[in-house]
Structure formats: C-alpha cells, structure tokens
C-alpha cells in the first residue's frame, strides 16, 4: 500500500506551513480513513452477500426491496446522523454503551450511509452477469455456493465500483459525523472525532477559506489514492 | 482468480485492523481508569459555544486541567441552545454557555446544578464602514437596531438559537422593532460564517467581541456600536456561565469530573489563564468567578428567591 501513497506525500509536506499544530492534519486524515474504511469494510461484508442472495433468487416483494435500497442511496446524511444520535444518546436504546461522540458512533452512521449504494450497485452488477454463466456453473454440477462465487467473480468490477461509491459517500459526508462525532479535537491538537470534512466545515465557519480549501484538496487526494489502490488490485486480478 | 478477490477483501480488512490498532495508541487513554484513585483516565464531555471554542481559548487552557487530573476533555462546540439540548439528553457532563435565560430554564427544569458565573466579554454591533443606517457611535444598542430597521439596511442574523441569537432577539424586542422583510436575513449558521456573510453583503450583524476580534484580519467590517468593555451600553454584556449536569437526572454523567472541572476553571489559576489569553494582542475574555464579594445570584435562576419561590 506504500507505493500509491507516494504522490500524496509532497502535497502533504506543503501543509507544514499551515497554521496547525504538529500532528493535527495527520490525525484528522487518520480519523477520516479509520472511520470510513472501517464503515465501508463492514458495509461490504453486509452488502455483497445480501446483493448476491437477492440477485440469485426471486421472491415476492423483490422489486419493492430494490426500491427501498435505491431510496436509501438518497438518504440525507444529517437525517442518518440524527437517527444514530437518538439511538446512541444516553436517552436512547444504546445509551448504556456510551457511544455518543465516539468514532464507533461515526462508523455506525457511515455504515448506514454506505450500505445502500454498495448493495444497489453490487446488485446491478450481479444482475448484469450473463445468465449463461450461471447456467454453465449449474450444469457443471456446481453447488449454490459455487454458482454464487462464479457470479461474484464475473461481477467483480461492478462490485469494486460499488465499494468505491460507498467509500466516496462515507468519506465525503459531513452531516452525520458532525452530529454523532461532535467534531472533537483534544487540547493537544490531536483529533478524536474530527474528520477532514468536519475540519473543513470548522475552518469555513471561522472564515479561513484558504486552509479549508487545502484540506479539501487533501480529501480529494485521499479519495484518488484509495481509488487508485482499488483499481490496481482489480487490474492485477485480470493480468494473472 | 478467487485468490485475488480474497486478497482484496483482506486488504480492506487489514485497513480496518490497522486502523483499530492505531486507535488504541492515540485515543486509548480515554475510558480506561488508571490504577490510581479518583477520576484519572476518564473523559469529560464539555458542550460549549462556538465562541469559546473558535477563539482557541479552550485549547489554550485545557492542557493544564488535563495534566492536573490525568484526564481528557472532549470539547464539543455548538450553539448555546444545542449545547444545552445535548446536556438535557445526558450526552454531556458539563456545559459552558452564554444565554442566561436558557441557562435559567435549564436550571429550573432540574438538568443543571452548581452554576457559576465564569467570565464575560461583550457583544458589538458591526457593519460596513459606509454605515448606511448611521449608527456609528450610538450609545444605545436598541436605538441602533431601530435605525437599522427604519433604514431597512441589510442585517444578518444567526437564527440558530445560540447565545448571540438569543441576545439579538432580546434586543429587537427591547427596541420595539419587528425584524422582517428582505433586509433581515436569518442564516442558521455559526458566528464566523455570519461575519463572513455580513462582510460579503455589506450588512450589519451582532457579534461577540471575541469571535469578531479573532477573525477581524479577514473582515472589512468595523465595530459601530461598542459593548460595555469599551464603554458601550450594559445591554451588550455577554456573560458566560458554567454548570454541571444533574447526576440525579442522568446517572451516566461523569459528575465527579464535571465538578472537578467547574472547581478548576473557577479557580484563581485558571481564571488568570483566561485573562492572559490573547488573540492578535487583544484580551478576549474577562474572568469573573474569583470575587471577594458574595454574588448569590449566580447559583440560582435570575430573580429566584427562597421567599417568593413558587416551586
């Protein structure tokens, strides 16, 4: 993973001139990545099997389930943040876990946000796999699991796109992480629940538009890097 | 081929694991009590206003408290209304806000205990240098607002139930003016954003002096009506209070640590640190917790007395 990160390094060293304390920018990049990658990983583990199960079977209400998932893609992140806040607040059903203003709560809300696009796009990719591939696998005596694996293999690009779309949604949203995370940085300048997006929001609130823009550039570079890594992994899959 | 898929999933998984490992290194101190007695190792959640946070005051003074007690302070900046609402839900341990009416309501409803006056600064009415409503140098905030309303000069309002917004509404009411129409713009944003909007639209607004000073280098706005610190009317005073959240209402709050914090921040040492805090060579906050003269009013809702109590 070290190679694709290289283009980002010179950009970041330029950040040393910014009016931030040591480690501040790194810590918010770290929190952004930690929260969003964890949320997307969990979301993938949930969404892809769900998409496979839905794609390979027919059941009453399938169209309705699809439209529910598609609607979920447009769910405003602030609303998700509010719902998660109600759940994890000390008043809420999960109050005893003390999750409010933690990274775990942020992961929960980004999980909710990333799951619909990952499920929907994976489902589209799986549905798009040629019927003959499925039939061939069955004819060759494949079990249901074998068929699912073959279909997954055929649909891997679409699924990679789905995961990237989910990551894009998670890492760029500001509404829910602000509400459930609280945008907290310690007095030593190390972020606890501040992400790149909420840091940008904070800089903009203070009229520091230039530093806000630079943090925005860092965010874009980060998303580009993650995309490059995923596409690279996908290409390796083809060449061998 | 399935190997590559697995590798891909493994890469995602590794990201998560690596992330978790780092997490315990950076944030691991929170929530794990030291073997020492008391509050060490715990985390205090403080909901506060954007004005105390964005000016950098809290970061400047909190290290001292964190070292003294071996704890972490999570300061969550929100408007006063939102800060109190978070505390009502039991999601914060201590609140530092600046709207006495809302604080009193919070006390009366039983959510807050042990309120202290903490510090003050003041509000100023700022606007474009051209000053279309001609309010510069007026000694009355309400006269100034009346002039703005008569002129229908653009005025940007916070509109977010913050302490500053609460003050602004009280001033409009006192002025007998009814803000409305195209010239009055509610933004629902923080102080910094509102100053930027007013700056760009050549509009007036009410700002706390601290945020205005800390942002002044980026603004063309000027102070047109001063607050009491610079000899302006007392109506523009901006006092900050601090309260612990009542542990009888929310048993999950960290009351011991909250009271340690209230005790520390009202102590002579921390009050001196507040007085010493400067941005661009200007003092932003004036401590008022340390006083020889008793001031019982700080502990109870405004106007409360034991005899006249109807509760």
Interface residues (C-beta under 8 A of the other chain):
Chain A: X1 X27 X30 X33 X34 X37 X38 X40 X41 X42 X44 X89 X90 X91 X95 X96 X98 X100 X101 X103 X149 X152 X153 X156 X160 X163 X182 X183 X184 X185 X186 X187 X188 X189 X190 X192 X202 X204 X205 X206 X207 X208 X229 X230 X233 X234 X236 X237 X240
Chain B: X1 X2 X4 X5 X7 X8 X9 X11 X12 X13 X15 X16 X19 X20 X22 X23 X26 X27 X30 X31 X45 X50 X54 X58 X59 X61 X62 X63 X66 X72 X73 X74 X75 X76 X77 X89 X90 X91 X189 X190 X191 X192 X193 X195 X196 X214 X215 X218 X219 X250 X252 X253
